[in-house]
C-alpha cells in the first residue's frame, strides 16, 4: 500500500493526406496522475484509484493556407486494476478512467473563423502489459479505446509502447 504517482510527457508529429490536401499535425502533452495503491490477494493484485490532470497543445496546418491551434485542459478520476503475474517483473493491468475536458481552438485562415471552445467527456478503457527489464527500467505495451461523448465519430483506438524508469 502506498502513495502512487505517475507523470508523462509526449510529442506527436504526423501527416495526413485527404482529398489531395496534405495536413500536418504537431502537438505535445503533459499529464500527472496521483492516487493510492491498495494491495490485495497476497500482494499480487493492486487497486489504484487516482486523479489525472492533463494539458495538451496541438497545431493543425492544412494545404489551404490555414491552421488551427487547440489547447485542452482535462481532469478526472480513474481506477487501475493491476495483477503482478511474476513478482516485480511481469504485470497485467486494466485502466478505466473518465476525463472532463475543455478545449479552446483558434483559427488562422483566409475565412477568419471565430475562436471556439467546447467541453467534452472522454471514457477510456486500457488493458496493458508491463515488463520490468531491471528494478529501474520498465517497458509497457498499451491498447486504449476512448469514447468521445461530444463527437462519437471521434472515438479512437490507440496503441502505445512506453519505456519508463521505476523509482
Buried (B, 14 or more C-beta within 10 A) or exposed (E): EEEBEBEEEEEEEEEEEEEEEEBBBEBBBEBBBEBEBEBEEEEEEBBBEBEBBBBBEBBBBBEEEBBBBBBBEBBBBBEBBBEBEEEEBEBEBEBBBBBEBEBEBBBEEEEEEEEEEEEBBBBBEBBBBBEBEEEEEBEBEBEBEBBBEEEEEEEEEEEEEEEBEEE
